[in-house]
Amino acid sequence: MLRQLAIGLVAVTGGLAVLIWLTQSLRFVELVLNRGLSIAVFFELTVFMLPNFIAVILPVTAFIVILAVYNRMEDDRELVVMRAAGMGQMALARPALVLAGAAALLGWTMNLWVVPESYRAFREYQFEIRNRMAAVLLQEGVFNTLGDGLTVYIRERDRDGNFRGIMVHDTRESGAPATILAERGWLTLDGDTPRVTLQHGTRQEFDRRTSTLRMLSFAENTMSLATEAAREEVRYRDARERGVLELLNPDPAEQVSARDRSRFIVEAHQRLAGPLLTLSLALTALACLLTGEFSRHGKAGRVLAAVGIGGGLVALGVGIANLATRELALVPLIWAHAVLPGLIALAWLVSPSRARVPAAEPTRS
């Protein structure tokens, strides 16, 4: 039983995580199709999101797998045979509880260490592309603004990545705005600094002091596309990329707003209490399937009831988190939501009056 549950959990969690990853990564397809970002960078950027997806769906996938496996075993009369062999309710529930416990431990590991690190790497990579590597993402036929004082226009981009018909308007040096026109050019990265090499062009610079226009023709010229704003901008870190201790005690130097502090506290309690919901959902599924009377006609009603209760608990958790963000006094509800349904389901499961007994079959004369 445990082997079937483990294989099912890996398969369902992996499948759902990949499906969610595909839908979320569509936001970054434009970087590859229209802005020349390589496929390798695209995969490296989007793979950082996977741990966050897995941590979110793990309680739900464990619930689905337990429900599906135990329902199949009931339909195949395997549970009937096990009961006839003398196995009690908790003996039948033990494999599912072991799986749910392992999933909860994995959830804590993901929430406390893996998710913050992977999401931090994702945000830093995204920030790097959007700000310091903005020049690599130049769009053709559009006036691209790269920070304050730098505008670049490219008529077209070749298949090899070279540009044709380039105009650069540079006002980064106060008092000496310059406009550069070139027939062709290409980009290179000098460390984190993007540079463009221009060929066969002119540089027009207007001197405001003398009101004269100076023009210089060149065969080849290299200029930096980095801006001071991009180099000096400090990225504000999201709640999901901070550790639990940092969420509960943020650095005073950051001057965190009251709203963000509430979000940080709720995020910390959700990470600590969230894996307990895995156990509660597993106990809910077991309480619905292993209790009550046996019927040869199946138990679709109990399966639907378990799905309804499980879905309601997941939706309730989202609502409680939103309310707790607005009112921190409701934070204990996060723990009550994660623990209380499991305790109720456990009491229902071990109650002697809830043990499943064969229903009396009508006698035929």
C-alpha positions as CSV (number, residue, x, y, z in Angstrom):
1,M,0.0,0.0,0.0
2,L,2.8,2.4,0.9
3,R,4.6,1.7,-2.4
4,Q,1.4,2.4,-4.4
5,L,0.8,5.6,-2.4
6,A,4.4,6.8,-2.8
7,I,4.5,6.2,-6.6
8,G,1.2,7.9,-7.0
9,L,2.3,10.9,-5.0
10,V,5.5,11.3,-7.0
11,A,3.6,11.0,-10.3
12,V,0.7,13.3,-9.5
13,T,2.9,16.0,-7.8
14,G,5.4,15.9,-10.7
15,G,2.6,16.1,-13.3
16,L,0.8,19.0,-11.6
17,A,4.0,20.9,-10.9
18,V,5.1,20.6,-14.6
19,L,1.6,21.7,-15.8
20,I,1.6,24.7,-13.5
21,W,5.2,25.5,-14.5
22,L,4.2,25.4,-18.2
23,T,1.3,27.8,-17.7
24,Q,3.3,30.2,-15.5
25,S,6.4,30.2,-17.8
26,L,4.3,31.5,-20.7
27,R,4.8,34.9,-19.2
28,F,8.5,34.7,-20.1
29,V,8.1,33.3,-23.6
30,E,8.1,36.8,-25.0
31,L,11.7,37.2,-23.8
32,V,12.7,34.4,-26.1
33,L,10.5,35.1,-29.1
34,N,10.7,38.9,-29.3
35,R,13.7,40.0,-27.3
36,G,16.4,37.5,-28.1
37,L,16.8,35.8,-24.8
38,S,18.4,32.3,-25.1
39,I,16.4,29.1,-24.3
40,A,19.0,28.2,-21.7
41,V,18.4,31.4,-19.8
42,F,14.6,31.0,-20.1
43,F,14.7,27.5,-18.6
44,E,17.2,28.6,-15.9
45,L,14.9,31.4,-14.9
46,T,11.6,29.5,-14.9
47,V,12.9,26.3,-13.1
48,F,13.6,28.4,-10.0
49,M,9.8,28.7,-9.7
50,L,9.2,24.9,-9.4
51,P,10.0,24.5,-5.6
52,N,7.3,27.1,-4.8
53,F,4.7,25.2,-6.9
54,I,5.6,21.9,-5.3
55,A,5.3,23.3,-1.8
56,V,1.9,24.7,-2.6
57,I,0.3,21.6,-4.2
58,L,1.9,18.9,-2.0
59,P,-0.9,18.8,0.6
60,V,-3.5,18.6,-2.2
61,T,-1.7,15.9,-4.2
62,A,-1.2,13.8,-1.1
63,F,-5.0,14.1,-0.4
64,I,-5.9,13.1,-4.0
65,V,-3.5,10.1,-4.0
66,I,-4.8,8.7,-0.7
67,L,-8.4,9.1,-1.8
68,A,-7.7,7.5,-5.2
69,V,-5.7,4.5,-3.9
70,Y,-8.0,3.7,-1.0
71,N,-11.1,4.0,-3.2
72,R,-9.6,1.6,-5.8
73,M,-8.7,-0.9,-3.0
74,E,-12.2,-0.7,-1.7
75,D,-13.7,-1.3,-5.1
76,D,-11.3,-4.3,-5.6
77,R,-12.4,-5.7,-2.2
78,E,-8.8,-5.6,-0.9
79,L,-9.8,-3.6,2.2
80,V,-12.5,-6.2,2.9
81,V,-9.9,-9.0,2.8
82,M,-7.6,-7.1,5.1
83,R,-10.4,-6.5,7.6
84,A,-11.3,-10.2,7.4
85,A,-7.7,-10.9,8.3
86,G,-8.1,-8.9,11.5
87,M,-6.6,-5.5,10.5
88,G,-8.2,-2.6,12.4
89,Q,-8.9,1.0,11.3
90,M,-5.5,2.4,12.3
91,A,-3.7,-0.5,10.7
92,L,-5.4,0.2,7.4
93,A,-4.7,3.9,7.8
94,R,-1.1,3.6,8.7
95,P,0.4,3.6,5.2
96,A,-1.5,6.8,4.3
97,L,-0.4,8.4,7.6
98,V,3.2,7.5,6.9
99,L,3.0,9.0,3.5
100,A,1.3,12.2,4.8
101,G,4.0,12.5,7.5
102,A,6.7,12.2,4.9
103,A,5.0,14.8,2.7
104,A,4.6,17.1,5.8
105,L,8.4,16.8,6.5
106,L,9.1,17.5,2.9
107,G,6.8,20.5,3.0
108,W,8.6,21.9,6.1
109,T,12.0,21.4,4.3
110,M,10.6,23.2,1.2
111,N,9.0,26.1,3.2
112,L,11.9,26.7,5.5
113,W,14.9,26.4,3.2
114,V,14.3,25.5,-0.4
115,V,11.5,27.8,-1.4
116,P,13.1,31.0,0.0
117,E,16.4,30.3,-1.7
118,S,14.9,29.3,-5.1
119,Y,12.5,32.2,-5.1
120,R,15.2,34.6,-4.1
121,A,17.4,33.3,-7.0
122,F,14.4,33.7,-9.4
123,R,13.7,37.3,-8.3
124,E,17.4,38.3,-8.5
125,Y,17.7,36.7,-12.0
126,Q,14.5,38.5,-13.1
127,F,15.7,41.8,-11.7
128,E,19.1,41.3,-13.5
129,I,17.4,40.8,-16.8
130,R,14.9,43.6,-16.4
131,N,17.5,46.2,-15.2
132,R,21.1,45.5,-15.7
133,M,20.6,43.3,-18.9
134,A,17.8,45.5,-20.3
135,A,19.9,46.3,-23.3
136,V,20.0,42.6,-24.3
137,L,16.2,42.7,-24.5
138,L,16.0,45.5,-27.1
139,Q,12.9,45.3,-29.3
140,E,13.0,46.1,-32.9
141,G,10.8,48.9,-34.3
142,V,10.3,50.4,-30.8
143,F,12.0,53.3,-29.0
144,N,13.5,51.4,-26.0
145,T,14.1,53.4,-22.9
146,L,17.0,52.1,-20.8
147,G,16.8,54.0,-17.6
148,D,17.1,57.8,-17.4
149,G,18.8,59.5,-20.3
150,L,19.2,56.7,-22.8
151,T,16.9,55.8,-25.6
152,V,17.7,53.2,-28.3
153,Y,15.8,52.5,-31.6
154,I,16.6,49.4,-33.8
155,R,15.0,49.0,-37.2
156,E,15.5,45.3,-37.4
157,R,17.4,42.4,-35.9
158,D,19.2,39.7,-38.0
159,R,18.9,36.0,-37.3
160,D,22.4,36.1,-35.9
161,G,21.4,38.7,-33.4
162,N,23.0,41.7,-35.1
163,F,21.1,45.0,-35.4
164,R,20.6,47.2,-38.5
165,G,19.4,50.8,-38.5
166,I,20.4,51.9,-35.0
167,M,19.7,55.2,-33.4
168,V,20.9,56.0,-29.8
169,H,19.9,59.2,-28.0
170,D,22.2,59.7,-25.0
171,T,21.6,62.5,-22.4
172,R,23.4,60.8,-19.6
173,E,26.1,63.6,-19.6
174,S,24.3,66.8,-18.6
175,G,24.9,69.6,-21.0
176,A,26.1,67.4,-23.8
177,P,23.2,65.4,-25.4
178,A,24.3,63.2,-28.2
179,T,22.5,61.3,-31.0
180,I,24.3,58.4,-32.7
181,L,23.2,56.8,-36.0
182,A,24.8,53.6,-37.3
183,E,24.1,51.2,-40.1
184,R,24.7,48.1,-38.0
185,G,25.9,46.8,-34.6
186,W,25.9,44.0,-32.1
187,L,25.8,43.6,-28.3
188,T,28.3,42.2,-26.0
189,L,28.4,41.8,-22.2
190,D,31.4,43.1,-20.2
191,G,30.7,41.4,-16.9
192,D,27.3,42.8,-16.0
193,T,27.7,45.8,-18.2
194,P,26.0,45.7,-21.7
195,R,28.0,47.3,-24.5
196,V,27.0,47.9,-28.1
197,T,29.5,48.0,-31.0
198,L,28.4,50.3,-33.8
199,Q,29.8,50.3,-37.4
200,H,29.6,53.0,-40.1
201,G,27.8,55.7,-38.3
202,T,27.9,59.3,-37.1
203,R,27.8,61.0,-33.7
204,Q,26.0,64.3,-33.4
205,E,26.6,66.3,-30.2
206,F,25.0,69.6,-29.4
207,D,27.1,72.0,-27.2
208,R,24.7,74.2,-25.3
209,R,27.4,76.6,-24.2
210,T,28.4,77.6,-27.8
211,S,25.1,76.5,-29.5
212,T,27.0,74.6,-32.0
213,L,26.4,71.1,-33.4
214,R,29.5,68.8,-33.7
215,M,29.4,65.8,-36.0
216,L,31.8,62.9,-36.0
217,S,31.8,60.0,-38.5
218,F,33.3,56.7,-37.4
219,A,33.9,53.3,-38.9
220,E,33.5,51.5,-35.5
221,N,32.6,52.7,-32.1
222,T,31.8,50.9,-28.8
223,M,29.6,52.4,-26.1
224,S,28.1,51.3,-22.8
225,L,24.4,50.9,-22.4
226,A,24.4,50.7,-18.6
227,T,22.8,53.5,-16.6
228,E,23.5,54.8,-13.2
229,A,19.9,54.1,-12.1
230,A,20.2,50.5,-13.1
231,R,23.5,50.1,-11.3
232,E,22.4,51.8,-8.1
233,E,18.8,50.5,-7.8
234,V,18.2,48.4,-4.7
235,R,15.7,45.5,-5.1
236,Y,13.1,45.2,-2.4
237,R,12.7,41.5,-1.4
238,D,9.4,39.8,-1.4
239,A,8.0,37.9,1.5
240,R,8.5,34.5,-0.2
241,E,12.2,35.0,-0.6
242,R,12.8,35.7,3.1
243,G,13.5,33.1,5.8
244,V,11.0,32.6,8.7
245,L,13.2,34.3,11.2
246,E,13.6,37.3,8.9
247,L,9.9,37.4,8.3
248,L,9.2,37.6,12.0
249,N,12.0,40.0,12.7
250,P,12.8,42.1,9.6
251,D,15.8,44.3,9.6
252,P,14.9,47.7,11.0
253,A,17.1,49.4,8.4
254,E,14.7,48.3,5.7
255,Q,11.9,50.4,7.1
256,V,9.2,47.8,6.3
257,S,5.7,49.3,6.1
258,A,2.9,48.1,8.4
259,R,1.1,46.3,5.6
260,D,4.3,44.5,4.5
261,R,5.0,43.5,8.1
262,S,1.5,42.0,8.4
263,R,2.2,40.0,5.2
264,F,5.5,38.8,6.5
265,I,4.0,37.6,9.8
266,V,1.2,35.7,8.0
267,E,3.6,34.2,5.5
268,A,5.8,32.9,8.4
269,H,2.9,31.3,10.1
270,Q,1.6,29.8,6.9
271,R,5.0,28.2,6.2
272,L,5.1,26.7,9.7
273,A,1.5,25.5,9.9
274,G,1.0,24.6,6.2
275,P,2.5,21.1,6.3
276,L,0.1,20.2,9.1
277,L,-2.7,20.6,6.6
278,T,-1.2,17.6,4.7
279,L,-1.9,15.4,7.7
280,S,-5.4,16.9,8.2
281,L,-6.4,16.3,4.6
282,A,-5.1,12.8,4.8
283,L,-7.1,12.0,7.9
284,T,-10.2,13.6,6.3
285,A,-9.9,11.3,3.3
286,L,-9.3,8.2,5.6
287,A,-12.3,9.1,7.9
288,C,-14.6,9.4,4.9
289,L,-13.5,6.1,3.2
290,L,-12.8,3.8,6.2
291,T,-15.8,4.4,8.3
292,G,-19.4,3.6,7.9
293,E,-21.1,0.5,6.6
294,F,-19.9,-1.6,3.7
295,S,-22.0,-1.5,0.5
296,R,-21.5,-3.6,-2.6
297,H,-22.9,-0.7,-4.7
298,G,-19.9,1.5,-4.1
299,K,-19.4,4.7,-2.1
300,A,-19.5,7.5,-4.6
301,G,-21.3,9.7,-2.0
302,R,-18.4,9.3,0.5
303,V,-15.8,10.1,-2.1
304,L,-17.7,13.3,-3.2
305,A,-18.1,14.2,0.5
306,A,-14.3,13.9,1.0
307,V,-13.6,15.9,-2.1
308,G,-16.0,18.6,-1.0
309,I,-14.5,18.8,2.5
310,G,-11.0,18.8,1.2
311,G,-11.7,21.5,-1.3
312,G,-13.5,23.5,1.3
313,L,-10.5,23.3,3.7
314,V,-8.1,24.5,1.0
315,A,-10.4,27.5,0.0
316,L,-10.9,28.3,3.7
317,G,-7.1,28.5,4.2
318,V,-6.8,31.1,1.5
319,G,-9.6,33.1,3.0
320,I,-8.1,32.9,6.5
321,A,-4.7,34.1,5.2
322,N,-6.3,37.1,3.5
323,L,-8.2,38.0,6.7
324,A,-5.2,37.6,8.9
325,T,-3.1,39.9,6.7
326,R,-5.7,42.6,7.4
327,E,-6.1,41.7,11.1
328,L,-3.1,40.0,12.8
329,A,-5.3,39.0,15.8
330,L,-6.7,36.3,13.4
331,V,-3.3,34.6,12.9
332,P,-4.2,31.8,15.4
333,L,-6.9,30.7,12.9
334,I,-4.1,29.7,10.6
335,W,-3.0,27.1,13.1
336,A,-6.6,26.1,14.0
337,H,-7.4,25.5,10.3
338,A,-4.3,23.3,9.9
339,V,-4.7,21.2,13.0
340,L,-8.4,21.1,14.0
341,P,-9.9,19.3,11.0
342,G,-7.2,16.5,11.4
343,L,-8.1,16.0,15.1
344,I,-11.8,15.8,14.3
345,A,-11.1,13.3,11.5
346,L,-8.8,11.2,13.8
347,A,-11.5,11.1,16.5
348,W,-14.1,10.0,13.9
349,L,-11.7,7.4,12.5
350,V,-10.8,5.7,15.8
351,S,-14.3,5.9,17.3
352,P,-15.6,2.3,17.9
353,S,-19.1,3.2,16.7
354,R,-17.7,4.3,13.4
355,A,-16.0,1.0,12.5
356,R,-17.2,-0.3,9.1
357,V,-19.3,-3.4,9.3
358,P,-20.9,-5.3,6.5
359,A,-24.5,-4.1,5.9
360,A,-27.2,-6.8,6.2
361,E,-28.1,-8.2,2.8
362,P,-31.7,-9.0,2.1
363,T,-32.4,-12.8,2.1
364,R,-33.9,-14.4,-0.9
365,S,-36.7,-17.0,-0.5
